[in-house]
């Protein structure tokens, strides 16, 4: 059996888990999420725990067992506490501001500011005078995807370090031409 798949998921008091034929629905104070269940995987609510099991020991069922347990655990955590990812904006003149309710405007070194439309269910908070962007939501997959798409607009430069990076991301700065030792000429 999968080590991850065997672990039960604790359900907080404010979260309700409903298992219907072929899908799992989790609702809590932050919102409501649902995911379809893969074929051969069963989910059961036992008291204040959710248990995930598989019907057979086939290769496909084994591979989906731990994955399904992880997805259900993320749904429970997302509807109760939510997920956040923080991005730092590094560079002279680089900043972010709110254009309207669901759009942010990034000034990141291009000739014009880049407008980024946030999908439904995602909220962006701007801190530290526009140099830190916090992406929040209840769906872990969507929060990670939106953060990665924002970071991709201007990834960190390996020579100067300018660009968008995750808070705490370690960036190795390259030496450049002046730092390279001179060879024989």
Secondary structure, DSSP 8 states (H G I E B T S, - for coil): --HHHHS-EE--TT-EEEEETTEEEEE-SS-EEEEE--TTEEEEEETTEEEEEES---HHHHHHHHHHHHHHHHHHHHHHT-EEEEEEEESTT-EEEEEETTEEEEESSSSS-EEEE--TTEEEEEETTTTEEEEEES-HHHHHHHHHHHHHTSB--TTT--EEEETT--------TTTS-----
